[in-house]
Amino acid sequence: VDECNLKNPCTGRLNTECHNTNGSFECHCVSGYEDIDGQCQRATLWPDYNSTYLVKLNGSYPQTIPLQFPIGFPFYNRVYRQIN
């Protein structure tokens, strides 16, 4: 039985999609969203390689968050690539 097709149990949670499992279901965040404290919120973006800010899309407006390390930080390039 596909619980997601019979009655989508994820409709009460915003930005989710239902995934059928054996005898049950799971609600996952749609692409571009991440689970933060049980709610699917827009994912954090790193606008460009030389930026010292993160941009978090909170609802419909961007929130700019300054980083705590300078671009010259030894692992900056690795951190940037991991986020992308």
Backbone as JSON Lines, residues from 0, in Angstrom:
{"i":0,"aa":"V","n":[0.85,-1.18,0.0],"ca":[0.0,0.0,0.0],"c":[0.89,1.24,0.0]}
{"i":1,"aa":"D","n":[0.58,2.17,-0.86],"ca":[1.33,3.43,-0.94],"c":[0.58,4.5,-0.15]}
{"i":2,"aa":"E","n":[1.02,4.75,1.06],"ca":[0.37,5.73,1.93],"c":[0.41,7.13,1.34]}
{"i":3,"aa":"C","n":[1.42,7.42,0.55],"ca":[1.56,8.76,-0.04],"c":[0.49,9.02,-1.11]}
{"i":4,"aa":"N","n":[0.1,7.98,-1.85],"ca":[-0.91,8.15,-2.89],"c":[-2.33,8.13,-2.34]}
{"i":5,"aa":"L","n":[-2.56,7.37,-1.28],"ca":[-3.9,7.3,-0.72],"c":[-4.3,8.62,-0.09]}
{"i":6,"aa":"K","n":[-3.45,9.13,0.75],"ca":[-3.7,10.4,1.44],"c":[-2.33,10.95,1.8]}
{"i":7,"aa":"N","n":[-1.93,12.03,1.18],"ca":[-0.59,12.56,1.43],"c":[-0.47,13.05,2.87]}
{"i":8,"aa":"P","n":[0.23,12.29,3.71],"ca":[0.34,12.65,5.12],"c":[1.28,13.82,5.39]}
{"i":9,"aa":"C","n":[1.98,14.3,4.36],"ca":[2.94,15.4,4.55],"c":[2.34,16.76,4.26]}
{"i":10,"aa":"T","n":[1.08,16.82,3.88],"ca":[0.49,18.1,3.48],"c":[0.45,19.11,4.61]}
{"i":11,"aa":"G","n":[0.52,18.69,5.85],"ca":[0.51,19.62,6.99],"c":[1.85,20.3,7.21]}
{"i":12,"aa":"R","n":[2.9,19.78,6.61],"ca":[4.24,20.37,6.76],"c":[4.62,21.08,5.46]}
{"i":13,"aa":"L","n":[5.04,22.32,5.56],"ca":[5.41,23.09,4.38],"c":[6.72,22.6,3.79]}
{"i":14,"aa":"N","n":[6.82,22.67,2.48],"ca":[8.05,22.38,1.73],"c":[8.53,20.94,1.9]}
{"i":15,"aa":"T","n":[7.59,20.0,1.99],"ca":[7.95,18.59,2.12],"c":[7.33,17.78,0.99]}
{"i":16,"aa":"E","n":[7.87,16.58,0.83],"ca":[7.29,15.61,-0.08],"c":[7.28,14.26,0.61]}
{"i":17,"aa":"C","n":[6.31,13.44,0.26],"ca":[6.13,12.14,0.89],"c":[6.92,11.07,0.14]}
{"i":18,"aa":"H","n":[7.58,10.2,0.9],"ca":[8.3,9.05,0.34],"c":[7.72,7.8,0.98]}
{"i":19,"aa":"N","n":[7.2,6.93,0.15],"ca":[6.61,5.69,0.64],"c":[7.69,4.73,1.1]}
{"i":20,"aa":"T","n":[7.48,4.07,2.22],"ca":[8.38,3.03,2.72],"c":[7.56,1.77,2.94]}
{"i":21,"aa":"N","n":[8.19,0.68,3.27],"ca":[7.5,-0.58,3.49],"c":[6.61,-0.47,4.72]}
{"i":22,"aa":"G","n":[5.31,-0.33,4.51],"ca":[4.35,-0.26,5.6],"c":[4.22,1.1,6.26]}
{"i":23,"aa":"S","n":[4.87,2.12,5.72],"ca":[4.79,3.44,6.33],"c":[5.14,4.51,5.3]}
{"i":24,"aa":"F","n":[5.59,5.65,5.77],"ca":[5.98,6.75,4.89],"c":[6.96,7.64,5.65]}
{"i":25,"aa":"E","n":[7.66,8.5,4.9],"ca":[8.54,9.49,5.5],"c":[8.33,10.81,4.76]}
{"i":26,"aa":"C","n":[8.39,11.9,5.49],"ca":[8.31,13.23,4.9],"c":[9.72,13.8,4.82]}
{"i":27,"aa":"H","n":[10.14,14.19,3.62],"ca":[11.47,14.77,3.41],"c":[11.31,16.18,2.87]}
{"i":28,"aa":"C","n":[12.28,17.02,3.16],"ca":[12.29,18.38,2.62],"c":[12.52,18.33,1.11]}
{"i":29,"aa":"V","n":[11.84,19.2,0.39],"ca":[12.03,19.29,-1.06],"c":[13.4,19.89,-1.35]}
{"i":30,"aa":"S","n":[13.84,19.77,-2.58],"ca":[15.14,20.27,-3.0],"c":[15.27,21.77,-2.7]}
{"i":31,"aa":"G","n":[16.41,22.17,-2.15],"ca":[16.65,23.56,-1.81],"c":[16.26,23.92,-0.39]}
{"i":32,"aa":"Y","n":[15.7,22.95,0.33],"ca":[15.28,23.16,1.71],"c":[16.0,22.17,2.61]}
{"i":33,"aa":"E","n":[16.15,22.52,3.88],"ca":[16.79,21.63,4.84],"c":[15.96,21.58,6.11]}
{"i":34,"aa":"D","n":[16.02,20.46,6.79],"ca":[15.27,20.28,8.03],"c":[16.0,20.99,9.16]}
{"i":35,"aa":"I","n":[15.38,22.01,9.7],"ca":[15.92,22.76,10.83],"c":[14.87,22.73,11.93]}
{"i":36,"aa":"D","n":[15.18,22.01,12.99],"ca":[14.25,21.88,14.12],"c":[12.87,21.39,13.69]}
{"i":37,"aa":"G","n":[12.85,20.41,12.78],"ca":[11.59,19.8,12.37],"c":[10.81,20.57,11.33]}
{"i":38,"aa":"Q","n":[11.36,21.67,10.81],"ca":[10.7,22.45,9.77],"c":[11.62,22.57,8.57]}
{"i":39,"aa":"C","n":[11.06,22.47,7.38],"ca":[11.86,22.6,6.17],"c":[12.01,24.07,5.82]}
{"i":40,"aa":"Q","n":[13.25,24.55,5.92],"ca":[13.55,25.94,5.63],"c":[14.54,26.01,4.48]}
{"i":41,"aa":"R","n":[14.55,27.14,3.8],"ca":[15.47,27.29,2.66],"c":[16.9,27.07,3.09]}
{"i":42,"aa":"A","n":[17.66,26.42,2.23],"ca":[19.05,26.08,2.52],"c":[19.92,27.33,2.51]}
{"i":43,"aa":"T","n":[21.04,27.25,3.21],"ca":[22.02,28.33,3.24],"c":[22.82,28.33,1.95]}
{"i":44,"aa":"L","n":[23.04,29.49,1.39],"ca":[23.78,29.62,0.14],"c":[25.06,30.4,0.37]}
{"i":45,"aa":"W","n":[26.08,30.08,-0.37],"ca":[27.33,30.83,-0.35],"c":[27.41,31.52,-1.7]}
{"i":46,"aa":"P","n":[27.19,32.85,-1.75],"ca":[27.01,33.51,-3.04],"c":[28.18,33.44,-4.01]}
{"i":47,"aa":"D","n":[29.42,33.56,-3.55],"ca":[30.54,33.46,-4.47],"c":[31.82,33.1,-3.72]}
{"i":48,"aa":"Y","n":[32.83,32.72,-4.47],"ca":[34.08,32.22,-3.9],"c":[34.76,33.21,-2.96]}
{"i":49,"aa":"N","n":[34.72,34.51,-3.28],"ca":[35.43,35.5,-2.48],"c":[34.57,36.11,-1.37]}
{"i":50,"aa":"S","n":[33.37,35.64,-1.19],"ca":[32.47,36.23,-0.21],"c":[32.88,35.88,1.22]}
{"i":51,"aa":"T","n":[32.67,36.81,2.12],"ca":[32.87,36.54,3.54],"c":[31.51,36.52,4.24]}
{"i":52,"aa":"Y","n":[30.46,36.29,3.47],"ca":[29.11,36.24,4.02],"c":[28.38,35.0,3.51]}
{"i":53,"aa":"L","n":[27.51,34.48,4.34],"ca":[26.57,33.45,3.91],"c":[25.24,34.15,3.69]}
{"i":54,"aa":"V","n":[24.42,33.62,2.81],"ca":[23.08,34.15,2.61],"c":[22.11,33.05,2.96]}
{"i":55,"aa":"K","n":[21.26,33.3,3.93],"ca":[20.25,32.33,4.32],"c":[18.91,32.88,3.86]}
{"i":56,"aa":"L","n":[18.22,32.11,3.03],"ca":[16.92,32.54,2.54],"c":[15.88,32.14,3.57]}
{"i":57,"aa":"N","n":[15.41,33.11,4.31],"ca":[14.47,32.88,5.4],"c":[13.09,33.33,4.93]}
{"i":58,"aa":"G","n":[12.27,32.39,4.52],"ca":[10.99,32.75,3.94],"c":[11.22,33.34,2.56]}
{"i":59,"aa":"S","n":[10.8,34.57,2.33],"ca":[10.96,35.18,1.02],"c":[12.04,36.25,0.97]}
{"i":60,"aa":"Y","n":[12.74,36.48,2.08],"ca":[13.77,37.51,2.07],"c":[15.12,36.92,2.49]}
{"i":61,"aa":"P","n":[16.22,37.43,1.89],"ca":[17.55,36.91,2.26],"c":[18.07,37.54,3.55]}
{"i":62,"aa":"Q","n":[18.77,36.75,4.32],"ca":[19.41,37.22,5.55],"c":[20.91,37.01,5.36]}
{"i":63,"aa":"T","n":[21.7,38.07,5.46],"ca":[23.14,37.98,5.27],"c":[23.81,37.75,6.62]}
{"i":64,"aa":"I","n":[24.68,36.74,6.67],"ca":[25.35,36.37,7.92],"c":[26.85,36.49,7.71]}
{"i":65,"aa":"P","n":[27.55,37.39,8.44],"ca":[29.0,37.49,8.27],"c":[29.7,36.25,8.8]}
{"i":66,"aa":"L","n":[30.75,35.84,8.12],"ca":[31.54,34.69,8.55],"c":[32.51,35.1,9.64]}
{"i":67,"aa":"Q","n":[32.96,34.14,10.41],"ca":[33.85,34.42,11.52],"c":[35.32,34.19,11.2]}
{"i":68,"aa":"F","n":[35.65,33.92,9.93],"ca":[37.05,33.76,9.56],"c":[37.33,34.5,8.25]}
{"i":69,"aa":"P","n":[38.53,35.02,8.1],"ca":[38.86,35.77,6.88],"c":[39.1,34.83,5.7]}
{"i":70,"aa":"I","n":[39.1,35.4,4.5],"ca":[39.32,34.6,3.29],"c":[40.68,33.9,3.33]}
{"i":71,"aa":"G","n":[41.67,34.5,3.97],"ca":[42.99,33.89,4.05],"c":[43.07,32.7,4.97]}
{"i":72,"aa":"F","n":[42.0,32.38,5.66],"ca":[41.96,31.23,6.57],"c":[42.39,29.98,5.8]}
{"i":73,"aa":"P","n":[43.27,29.13,6.39],"ca":[43.85,28.0,5.64],"c":[42.85,27.05,4.98]}
{"i":74,"aa":"F","n":[41.68,26.85,5.56],"ca":[40.74,25.88,5.02],"c":[39.58,26.53,4.27]}
{"i":75,"aa":"Y","n":[39.69,27.81,3.96],"ca":[38.6,28.55,3.32],"c":[38.14,27.87,2.02]}
{"i":76,"aa":"N","n":[39.06,27.54,1.15],"ca":[38.71,26.93,-0.13],"c":[37.99,25.6,0.08]}
{"i":77,"aa":"R","n":[38.43,24.81,1.02],"ca":[37.79,23.51,1.27],"c":[36.38,23.7,1.83]}
{"i":78,"aa":"V","n":[36.21,24.65,2.73],"ca":[34.88,24.9,3.3],"c":[33.93,25.34,2.19]}
{"i":79,"aa":"Y","n":[34.37,26.24,1.34],"ca":[33.55,26.73,0.23],"c":[33.09,25.57,-0.66]}
{"i":80,"aa":"R","n":[34.0,24.7,-1.01],"ca":[33.64,23.6,-1.91],"c":[32.73,22.58,-1.25]}
{"i":81,"aa":"Q","n":[32.86,22.38,0.05],"ca":[31.97,21.46,0.75],"c":[30.54,21.98,0.78]}
{"i":82,"aa":"I","n":[30.37,23.29,0.94],"ca":[29.03,23.86,0.99],"c":[28.36,23.77,-0.37]}
{"i":83,"aa":"N","n":[29.13,23.99,-1.43],"ca":[28.54,23.89,-2.76],"c":[28.38,22.44,-3.12]}
